[in-house]
């Protein structure tokens, strides 16, 4: 870079113009990137630096494809060559939705507008990038809210039209089964029918809790006591006779609804137990974390594939033959009703950790 003291009067207007132009693009809230005909970055403004996590010096002179995931990463040079050879405009002056790749490898949605210019006979391209992450998040929330409203309406109909008749049918079949000889083939069929009806009743109950959860009745609640109750229920289930659940950590007082939190941790522990085929050890740890009480439910099962992990908390997503797909979604909903947060971690080597943070109760 030239020494400013060496600036001649003839150079001064150009330097002032460059400074003004730089101030404008750095003040822009959208990312602005200028590349040459080889795809090498010439300008990378402040907003682009924030979007992608790169400093300007990390990007200038490098191929812009570094900011793209596959398949665009490998194809971008071909896109430019095709345009230069044919003059065909596939994106210039039109704009489209694309995906960006941050420095840490994560991807995010963008709207890209591209302009073309010629300076001293050389082609250059200007890309204006608008981060769509917030917009997509709001759209997802709106879709979720709309879906929840519809599920709530459906749940009300189910409660009225299905739940009560279901109980009556179950009672009648139980009476009929009681008149059959014990150990007979018909008695076994009746037992299976009752089990299926109980499963349907559980689905209806899960749907009601998920769609229309009661408002939490907040009180000082000890999470160790809640977890002890969950472990006690699990021990009475013959399906988990070979499972051990350990609870470690100090007393943890939160402002919460003990009944709703029992549903949360029962879902989490049962999921962990099922991931381990009902055998092995599920470790539950409690620890205070800067104003929160953190509970981690850790299993040593096979882990969760990325495609399943991405949809883990969505309703009606399940890998179980008879699962409702509402357990994790309900847990998330109830945790958030308490002002808490829930997250999942599942490394490539296997095992899963579900972390629940709940606001700690005031000490006074």
Secondary structure, DSSP 8 states (H G I E B T S, - for coil): ---GGG--HHHHHHHHHHHHHHHHHHH-SSEEEEEETT-BEEEE-HHHHHHH---HHHHTTSBGGGGB-TTHHHHHHHHHHHHHHH---SSBTT-EEEEEE-TTS-EEEEEEEEEEEEETTEEEEEEEEEE-HHHHHHHHHHHHHHHHHHHHHHHHHHIIIIIHHHHHHHHHHHHHHHTS-TT-HHHHHHHHHHHHHHHHHHHHHHHHHHHT------EEEEHHHHHHHHHHHHHT-GGGTTEEEEEES---EEEE-HHHHHHHHHHHHHHHHHHTTT-EEEEEEEEEETTEEEEEEEE-SS---HHHHTTTTSTT---STT--S-HHHHHHHHHHHTT-EEEEE--TTS-EEEEEEEEB----
